[in-house]
Every structure is written in structure tokens, then in C-alpha cells.
């Protein structure tokens, strides 16, 4: 009965008279598991509250269990027990599904149960069901997305209002958005990308397979340079199915201001999918919140209820029937924006270019704007290069006295 659970409760009651038409039967809430039964909960019938999961587990009249508590435990234990009892599951738990979802899917299959998790990725946006069903006739080659509302809100404030990161983060926290670690360090987005990549590429991808990098090092100066280049900076999840394996990563990225994702601002999320038949499709909407997330949960509940009505549960289970290798970040290619402070004297630019050339890092352009106290700020935009080659160049730069500081490293779309 937290934020999302309360939203689900509201929607079920609001839709009560519609259920006979939408699923061919009535639906009612039997129990609500809470930690503290004595806590006041406005608008919720206290007679439904229980602090004992066994009351739910051992009630044979309960067909569907909705898990919106979050975290790995005790959620995993509860879900496993419910599935073994033949109860169908709706979950919004991205942490669990991104790390151990395949185990739960296997248990669901054994017990001919549904386990649906639309709300685990991108809040109200329907993306899991489209990937599993609507786009099933496609070979999906790429998913690109803004899948964390907090970081998108922070970067929007930095871009539109000229705020520094710390000030924008404080505003996000004051509004109740920010989880300082999971959000700004990219972990939340990484879990969502693992789930989507698993479905899109039919191969099990876990959170541990996803390279994650957050936005804590992005500055107002980086935003300004991006604007001057007609670009915006977004925290993007990128998943690609290439000939040499799957790439899944989350990191800040400069994208052209005319790209569809550049106009996705504040706490909105968007997912861009490329398939061989559909070409490009984009899904956009609220990425979090009580009712937006509850909307996704309700969609799954209604789907399962229909399956129960027509005795066809378990018809769409795990779709990971392939074993495509997952590439290490060092073996992927990216373009880079590199901002550095160097000695302001002849020959420095030539030395920088020489290091990059010797490590097979091509240069797209160089920008030098400011000079102060014998130090110049140099910005280098590279061609698409192997990440390991770029790391080799960085290790050399770190040992050069003429390089005073590497201030920013941001990938370029």
C-alpha cells in the first residue's frame, strides 16, 4: 500500500463497473500486505490489510498477486511461493527482474502461470508487451531510450535553466524524484535496459552485463558546448544486436537537438526501437509516479484476468531462446567528446593528435576557446573508435605533464 500500490487500489475501484466488459467477469481485492496494519491509509479499506503473507498464499480464492514492494527480498521469496501455489504474478520490480527474472519465468512455466512485468520498465509506457507481441515479427537491432525520469529532469534543468548538477539534484530530491545512487549513477536505467535487451534480442541479459555510467560529472560547461554543437546531453540506455554480439550500456550522450529523444524533457521517458520490418518506432510517456505506474500494473492485471477467463495462462513466457554473446564495453565502438586543460604553448595540439593517432583514435574536430594563466581548454571530438583504443590514449594523456586535466568525457551519438 505504498505509492504504486495505492495507485493500483484506486484504479481497480475506479474501473470496477468496467471490468465485466473488459474481462468478462468481476474483480475484487481480497488482501493487501503491509508492514504496519495500524498505520492510517486514506481511502483504503482497513479490513483488507494483513501483515502475514501466508494469509494471501493459503487463500485459494486469490488468483493474482501483485508485487509492488521492490527490492530483491522478501519479494523474490513471496513471488516464488505464490507461483508454486498456482497464483499469477504482476510485478513492477525491475531490480528482481533484471537480475533473477529468468528463474522466476522458469518457475512460472513449470506451474503454468503468468508473470507479467510491464511496470518494471518506463512507468506508464507500454514497451514490454509491444516487444513480446506487437513487434514479434521483427528482428530488433537497436533500442535507444531515456528510461530514468530523475536524471532526465536534472539534465533538463541544467539545459533549460543553466543550473549546475548539484543544484538540479537538490531540486529533484525536494520534489521527491531522486534516489541519489540508483538514479544518478545509471543503475536504475541499467536494470531497465537489461530487461528490454533480453526480450528484444531473445537472449538473457542481466544487470551485471550492462555497462553503467551516471551523470554526476556533467557540468553546465559541458551543456554549453553541446548547445554550441546543436546537441543536447541525455542519459541514454543503448542496446544493440550486432554481428559480433550484444551491446548493452547506459551513459550520458550528446545527441543532435533535432533527434526525437532530444525533445523528451523533465520526468518523461521515451524508448526508440529499430526493427527490420517496422523501421523506427518511439514510445513516450510518464516514466514514474503513482497513477502512471499503476496504469501499467493494471494493464497486466487485466491481461491475466482475461487469460484466466479463457483458460490460456502461460501462453507467453520467457522469450530468451537464444544464447548470443554479450560484448565487453572495451570491444564496443563510440564517438567521444573530450574536454581537457592543457599548457598554452606551441606543439601541445600536435602532441595530443599524435597520441590519438598512435592509438588508432581518429579526430573529427577540435575546438579551442578559452585561455587563462597559461592554460588552454581544448575540446576534441573523435570519430567512432574502439573503447579500448580510447582508453589506451587516456592512459598516455594521464602521464603527460602538458595535460593538466581531463575535465569531461562524454560519448556522442
C-alpha positions in Angstrom: 0.0 0.0 0.0 2.8 2.4 -0.9 2.8 4.9 -3.7 2.2 2.4 -6.6 0.1 0.0 -4.6 -2.2 2.8 -3.6 -2.5 3.8 -7.3 -3.4 0.3 -8.2 -6.1 0.2 -5.5 -7.6 3.5 -6.8 -7.6 2.2 -10.4 -9.3 -1.1 -9.6 -12.0 0.7 -7.7 -12.4 3.3 -10.4 -12.7 0.7 -13.1 -14.9 -1.6 -11.1 -18.0 -1.2 -13.3 -15.9 -1.6 -16.4 -14.4 -5.0 -15.5 -17.4 -7.1 -16.6 -17.0 -5.6 -20.1 -13.2 -5.6 -20.2 -12.5 -9.1 -18.8 -15.9 -10.8 -18.8 -16.1 -11.0 -15.1 -15.8 -9.0 -11.9 -12.6 -8.4 -10.0 -12.1 -7.7 -6.3 -9.2 -7.0 -3.9 -9.0 -9.7 -1.3 -6.0 -8.7 0.8 -3.3 -6.0 0.9 0.0 -6.9 2.5 1.5 -4.2 4.7 4.3 -3.9 7.2 2.2 -2.0 9.7 -1.5 -2.6 9.9 -2.1 0.2 12.4 -0.8 2.9 10.0 -3.5 5.2 8.7 -4.1 4.9 4.9 -6.5 7.4 3.5 -9.1 5.8 1.1 -8.1 2.2 1.7 -10.4 -0.3 3.5 -8.5 -1.3 6.6 -10.3 -4.7 6.7 -8.3 -5.7 3.7 -4.9 -5.2 5.4 -2.7 -8.0 6.6 0.9 -8.2 7.8 1.0 -12.0 7.2 1.8 -13.1 3.6 0.6 -16.6 4.4 -3.0 -15.3 4.5 -2.6 -14.5 0.8 -0.6 -17.6 -0.1 -3.0 -20.0 1.5 -6.2 -18.3 0.2 -7.2 -20.4 -2.8 -9.7 -17.8 -3.9 -6.9 -15.4 -4.7 -5.9 -15.8 -8.4 -3.5 -12.9 -8.9 -0.8 -11.5 -6.7 0.6 -8.0 -7.4 4.1 -7.2 -6.1 5.0 -3.5 -5.9 7.2 -3.6 -2.8 10.5 -3.5 -4.6 13.9 -4.9 -3.7 15.1 -8.5 -4.1 14.0 -9.9 -0.8 11.4 -10.8 0.5 9.8 -10.1 -2.9 11.5 -13.0 -4.6 10.6 -15.5 -1.9 6.9 -14.3 -2.0 6.7 -14.4 -5.7 8.3 -17.9 -5.9 5.9 -19.2 -3.2 2.9 -17.7 -5.0 3.8 -19.2 -8.4 4.2 -22.6 -6.8 0.7 -22.3 -5.4 -0.6 -21.6 -8.9 -1.1 -17.9 -8.4 -0.3 -15.5 -11.3 2.0 -12.6 -10.7 2.1 -8.9 -11.7 5.3 -7.2 -10.6 6.9 -3.7 -11.0 10.2 -5.0 -9.6 13.0 -4.0 -12.0 15.7 -5.0 -9.6 14.5 -8.5 -9.3 13.5 -9.0 -13.0 16.9 -7.6 -14.2 18.9 -9.9 -12.0 16.9 -13.1 -11.5 13.9 -12.7 -13.7 14.8 -15.9 -15.7 14.5 -18.0 -12.6 11.0 -16.7 -11.9 10.0 -17.2 -15.5 11.1 -20.8 -15.3 9.0 -21.4 -12.1 6.0 -19.7 -13.8 6.4 -22.0 -16.8 6.6 -25.1 -14.5 3.3 -24.1 -12.8 1.5 -22.8 -16.0 1.3 -19.3 -14.5 1.6 -15.8 -15.9 4.3 -13.5 -14.7 3.9 -10.0 -16.2 6.1 -7.0 -15.5 5.2 -4.1 -17.8 5.6 -1.6 -14.9 9.2 -2.7 -14.3 10.3 -0.5 -17.3 9.5 3.1 -18.1 6.4 3.5 -15.9 3.2 4.1 -17.9 4.9 3.5 -21.3 3.8 0.2 -22.9 7.1 -1.4 -24.1 7.4 -5.0 -22.7 4.2 -6.1 -24.4 5.0 -4.4 -27.7 8.4 -6.1 -27.8 7.0 -9.5 -26.9 3.8 -9.3 -29.0 3.2 -6.4 -31.3 6.8 -6.4 -32.7 7.4 -10.2 -32.6 7.6 -10.3 -36.4 10.7 -8.1 -36.3 14.4 -8.6 -36.0 15.1 -5.9 -33.4 18.6 -4.5 -33.9 18.6 -1.5 -31.6 16.9 0.0 -28.6 17.7 3.6 -27.5 16.0 5.1 -24.6 15.6 7.7 -21.8 14.4 5.4 -19.1 15.0 7.3 -15.9 12.9 10.4 -15.2 15.1 11.7 -12.4 18.2 12.1 -14.5 16.2 13.5 -17.4 14.7 16.1 -15.1 18.1 17.1 -13.8 19.6 17.3 -17.3 16.6 19.3 -18.5 17.1 21.8 -15.6 20.8 22.1 -16.5 20.0 22.6 -20.2 17.0 24.9 -20.0 17.8 26.9 -16.8 21.6 26.8 -16.8 21.7 25.0 -13.4 24.8 23.1 -12.1 24.4 19.4 -11.3 24.3 19.8 -7.5 21.5 22.4 -7.6 19.4 20.4 -10.1 19.9 17.3 -8.0 18.7 19.1 -4.9 15.6 20.3 -6.7 14.8 16.7 -7.9 15.2 15.4 -4.3 13.0 18.2 -2.9 10.3 17.1 -5.4 10.7 13.5 -4.3 12.3 12.3 -7.6 15.8 11.3 -6.8 17.4 8.2 -5.4 20.9 9.5 -5.2 22.6 6.2 -6.1 20.2 4.2 -8.3 19.1 7.1 -10.4 22.1 9.5 -11.0 24.7 6.7 -11.2 22.7 5.0 -14.0 21.8 1.8 -12.1 18.1 2.2 -12.4 18.3 2.7 -16.2 20.8 -0.2 -16.4 18.3 -2.6 -14.9 15.6 -1.5 -17.3 17.9 -1.9 -20.3 18.8 -5.4 -19.2 15.1 -6.4 -19.2 14.4 -4.8 -22.6 17.5 -6.2 -24.2 16.6 -9.7 -23.0 13.2 -9.5 -24.6 14.2 -7.7 -27.8 17.2 -9.9 -28.6 15.8 -13.2 -27.2 18.9 -13.7 -25.0 19.2 -13.5 -21.3 20.9 -10.2 -20.3 21.3 -9.4 -16.6 22.1 -6.1 -14.9 25.7 -7.3 -14.4 26.1 -7.4 -18.2 25.2 -3.8 -18.5 27.9 -1.1 -18.5 26.6 1.8 -16.5 27.9 5.4 -16.1 25.9 8.2 -14.4 25.6 11.9 -14.8 27.4 13.2 -11.7 30.3 14.5 -13.8 28.2 16.5 -16.3 28.7 20.3 -15.8 27.0 23.4 -17.1 30.1 24.0 -19.3 29.5 20.6 -21.0 25.9 21.5 -21.6 27.0 24.8 -23.2 29.5 23.1 -25.5 26.7 20.7 -26.5 24.4 23.6 -27.3 27.1 25.2 -29.4 27.3 22.0 -31.4 23.5 21.8 -31.8 23.3 18.9 -29.4 21.7 18.0 -26.1 23.1 15.8 -23.4 20.9 12.9 -22.2 21.4 9.8 -20.1 20.7 7.1 -22.6 20.3 3.4 -22.5 21.7 1.8 -25.6 21.2 -1.8 -26.6 22.4 -3.2 -30.0 22.4 -6.6 -31.5 25.4 -6.7 -33.8 27.1 -9.4 -35.8 29.7 -9.8 -33.1 27.4 -9.8 -30.1 25.0 -7.8 -28.0 26.0 -4.4 -26.6 24.0 -3.0 -23.6 25.2 0.2 -21.9 23.9 3.3 -20.0 25.8 6.5 -20.1 25.4 10.3 -20.9 25.5 11.1 -24.6 25.5 14.1 -26.9 22.6 13.7 -29.3 21.6 16.1 -32.1 19.0 18.6 -31.0 16.8 17.5 -33.9 16.7 13.9 -32.7 13.3 12.8 -31.4 14.8 11.9 -28.0 16.3 15.4 -27.6 12.8 16.9 -27.1 11.9 14.4 -24.3 12.3 16.6 -21.2 11.6 16.7 -17.4 10.5 13.4 -15.9 9.2 11.9 -19.2 10.7 8.7 -20.6 10.9 7.5 -24.2 12.1 4.4 -25.9 13.2 4.3 -29.5 13.1 0.9 -31.2 14.6 -0.1 -34.6 13.3 -3.3 -36.3 13.8 -4.7 -39.8 10.1 -4.6 -40.6 8.8 -1.7 -38.5 11.8 0.5 -39.2 11.7 3.1 -36.3 9.1 3.3 -33.6 9.1 5.5 -30.5 7.2 5.1 -27.2 6.9 8.1 -24.9 5.1 8.9 -21.6 5.4 9.3 -17.9 8.2 7.2 -16.5 7.1 7.1 -12.9 4.5 8.2 -10.4 1.5 6.7 -8.6 -1.0 6.5 -11.4 1.3 6.2 -14.4 3.0 3.1 -12.9 -0.3 1.8 -11.7 -1.6 2.1 -15.2 1.0 -0.4 -16.4 0.2 -2.7 -13.5 -3.5 -2.6 -14.3 -2.8 -3.5 -17.9 -1.1 -6.6 -16.7 -3.8 -7.5 -14.2 -6.5 -7.2 -16.9 -4.4 -9.3 -19.3 -4.0 -12.1 -16.8 -7.7 -11.9 -15.8 -8.6 -12.4 -19.5 -6.3 -15.4 -19.7 -7.9 -16.9 -16.6 -11.4 -16.4 -18.1 -10.4 -18.2 -21.3 -8.1 -20.8 -19.6 -5.0 -19.8 -21.5 -2.5 -18.7 -18.8 1.2 -19.2 -19.5 0.9 -18.8 -23.3 3.7 -16.1 -23.5 6.5 -16.9 -21.1 10.3 -16.4 -21.4 11.3 -15.5 -24.9 15.1 -16.0 -24.3 15.6 -18.9 -26.6 19.0 -17.8 -28.0 22.5 -17.5 -26.5 24.1 -14.6 -28.2 27.3 -13.5 -26.6 27.4 -10.2 -24.7 30.3 -7.8 -25.6 32.5 -6.2 -23.1 32.4 -2.4 -23.2 36.1 -2.3 -24.4 35.0 -4.1 -27.6 32.3 -1.7 -28.5 32.6 1.5 -30.6 31.7 5.1 -29.7 32.4 8.6 -30.6 33.8 10.8 -27.7 33.6 14.4 -26.6 36.8 15.0 -24.6 37.3 18.4 -22.8 40.8 18.9 -21.4 43.0 21.6 -19.8 46.4 21.8 -21.5 49.5 24.0 -21.4 49.0 27.0 -23.7 52.2 26.7 -25.8 53.1 25.6 -29.4 53.2 21.8 -30.0 50.6 20.7 -27.5 47.9 20.2 -30.0 50.3 18.2 -32.3 51.2 16.0 -29.3 47.6 15.3 -28.5 46.9 14.5 -32.1 49.9 12.2 -32.2 48.8 10.2 -29.2 45.3 9.8 -30.6 46.7 8.7 -34.0 49.1 6.2 -32.5 46.3 4.5 -30.6 44.0 4.4 -33.7 41.7 7.1 -32.4 40.5 9.3 -35.3 39.7 13.0 -34.8 36.5 14.5 -36.1 37.1 18.1 -34.9 39.0 20.2 -32.4 37.7 23.3 -30.6 39.9 25.7 -28.5 38.0 28.6 -26.9 39.4 29.8 -23.6 42.9 30.6 -22.4 43.8 31.6 -18.8 47.0 31.7 -16.8 48.9 29.7 -19.4 46.3 27.0 -19.6 44.1 26.4 -22.6 40.8 24.5 -22.8 40.8 22.0 -25.6 37.8 20.0 -26.8 38.3 17.0 -29.1 35.5 15.2 -30.8 36.7 11.7 -32.0 35.5 9.5 -34.9 33.8 6.3 -33.9 36.6 4.3 -32.2 37.0 1.1 -30.2 36.6 1.9 -26.5 39.8 0.1 -25.6 41.8 2.2 -28.0 40.4 5.4 -26.5 41.3 4.1 -23.0 44.9 3.5 -24.2 45.0 7.1 -25.3 43.7 8.3 -22.0 46.3 6.3 -20.0 49.0 8.1 -22.1 47.4 11.5 -21.5 47.4 10.9 -17.8 51.2 10.6 -17.8 51.8 13.8 -19.8 52.9 16.9 -17.9 51.4 19.2 -20.6 47.9 17.7 -20.0 46.8 19.4 -16.8 43.3 17.8 -16.5 40.8 15.8 -18.5 37.7 17.6 -17.4 35.0 15.7 -19.3 34.5 12.5 -21.3 31.1 12.1 -22.9 30.0 9.8 -25.7 28.5 11.2 -28.9 25.6 9.6 -30.7 
